[in-house]
Amino acid sequence: MSAIETWGEMVRVEHAQSDRRRGVRPTDTWNQFAAQFKADPHRTDDRTVEALRSRLLPGETLLDIGAGGGRLALPLALTCSAVTAVEPSPSMCAVLRETAEEYNIDNVSIVESGWLDADVEPADVALCSHVVYVIEDVGAFVRKMDSHARRLVMAVVFESSPLSQVYGLWERVHGERRHALPSLPHFLPVLEELGIQPEVTELDTQPPRTFDSAEEAREAVARWLFVTPGTDAMDRLDHVLQDALREVNGAWQIEGAQPSIPNIVSWETGRN
Ligand SMILES: C[S@@+](CC[C@H](N)C(=O)[O-])C[C@H]1O[C@@H](n2cnc3c(N)ncnc32)[C@H](O)[C@@H]1O
């Protein structure tokens, strides 16, 4: 199997396992999570934003593919001449729209669409942060990013797939191995197959997610594991969490959760 085929197969297998667990796939899978993707566009303590900003030239245009709630699109819009945010989730688009209005950022236009269906003009730079893990046709997705960037493509990709910190809990609650989504080690061979030689920059390691209370942790883990209240699976999760949650100085953590390592994978397209 080629790297592109392997990637597609990993996404299909993970999605099929998720669908088996949750029953019907919601039309907007981000509904419950969108609010977490709101962030102050003027924050100065986000090293990812600074690393991306340092690669932009003054006055450039940016295409943010899978922009979510605008966590990156909005701060970068403060430096770019214009940002086009392509985002298929209505709940994410709502957060992005509200945050742009709240901070009076008026140079971001939103295209509510998946990337492969989006009809947009090329920009100087194409950005795609924490999106590729769920893209089945990664070859077409990357080729379209490349063809829509006049100068530079930047993809932010974790070393391990985003929810890998709860894969162990999945196994204990559901009694089967969680199929992993692809991540950086699978992305680089995909790019090689596409004839792309990227530069990879490792960003600051992000500590495992913490929660303000055991109840907040329980609710988040239940959502990630597709476990609903009042079921046998919830009873099993409660049992597992008795020894899988620990409190350190008032912050609750999942025992054994690993830090996440984000990377910027970038390449010049040479069309400017
Ligand atoms: C983890 S969020 C990341 C959001 C944002 N880029 C960030 O880093 O905060 C992933 C986003 O990718 C979007 N997405 C999923 N499939 C997509 C597709 N085919 N085309 C464009 N965006 C997609 C989701 O709707 C979601 O908003």
The ligand as an SDF file (V2000), in Angstrom:
LIG
                    3D

 27 29  0  0  0  0  0  0  0  0999 V2000
   -9.1650   20.4970   15.5370 C   0  0  0  0  0  0  0  0  0  0  0  0
  -10.0520   21.6780   14.6210 S   0  0  0  0  0  0  0  0  0  0  0  0
   -8.7410   22.8440   14.2800 C   0  0  0  0  0  0  0  0  0  0  0  0
   -9.2450   24.2310   14.0780 C   0  0  0  0  0  0  0  0  0  0  0  0
   -8.1560   25.2870   13.8260 C   0  0  0  0  0  0  0  0  0  0  0  0
   -7.4360   25.0430   12.6050 N   0  0  0  0  0  0  0  0  0  0  0  0
   -7.2260   25.3640   14.9960 C   0  0  0  0  0  0  0  0  0  0  0  0
   -6.0570   24.9290   14.8960 O   0  0  0  0  0  0  0  0  0  0  0  0
   -7.6700   25.8450   16.0500 O   0  0  0  0  0  0  0  0  0  0  0  0
  -10.2660   20.8700   13.0480 C   0  0  0  0  0  0  0  0  0  0  0  0
  -11.1340   21.6500   12.0900 C   0  0  0  0  0  0  0  0  0  0  0  0
  -11.0390   21.0630   10.7780 O   0  0  0  0  0  0  0  0  0  0  0  0
  -12.2930   21.1980   10.1620 C   0  0  0  0  0  0  0  0  0  0  0  0
  -12.3930   20.2610    9.0310 N   0  0  0  0  0  0  0  0  0  0  0  0
  -12.7110   18.9540    9.0770 C   0  0  0  0  0  0  0  0  0  0  0  0
  -12.7700   18.4470    7.8400 N   0  0  0  0  0  0  0  0  0  0  0  0
  -12.4750   19.4570    6.9830 C   0  0  0  0  0  0  0  0  0  0  0  0
  -12.4000   19.5750    5.5580 C   0  0  0  0  0  0  0  0  0  0  0  0
  -12.6260   18.5340    4.7750 N   0  0  0  0  0  0  0  0  0  0  0  0
  -12.0870   20.7740    5.0190 N   0  0  0  0  0  0  0  0  0  0  0  0
  -11.8360   21.8380    5.8330 C   0  0  0  0  0  0  0  0  0  0  0  0
  -11.9170   21.7860    7.1850 N   0  0  0  0  0  0  0  0  0  0  0  0
  -12.2290   20.6140    7.7530 C   0  0  0  0  0  0  0  0  0  0  0  0
  -13.2680   20.9100   11.2950 C   0  0  0  0  0  0  0  0  0  0  0  0
  -14.5790   21.3400   11.0010 O   0  0  0  0  0  0  0  0  0  0  0  0
  -12.6110   21.6450   12.4580 C   0  0  0  0  0  0  0  0  0  0  0  0
  -13.0760   22.9560   12.5690 O   0  0  0  0  0  0  0  0  0  0  0  0
  1  2  1  0
  2  3  1  0
  2 10  1  0
  3  4  1  0
  4  5  1  0
  5  6  1  0
  5  7  1  0
  7  8  2  0
  7  9  1  0
 10 11  1  0
 11 12  1  0
 11 26  1  0
 12 13  1  0
 13 14  1  0
 13 24  1  0
 14 15  1  0
 14 23  1  0
 15 16  2  0
 16 17  1  0
 17 18  1  0
 17 23  2  0
 18 19  1  0
 18 20  2  0
 20 21  1  0
 21 22  2  0
 22 23  1  0
 24 25  1  0
 24 26  1  0
 26 27  1  0
M  CHG  2   2   1   9  -1
M  END
$$$$
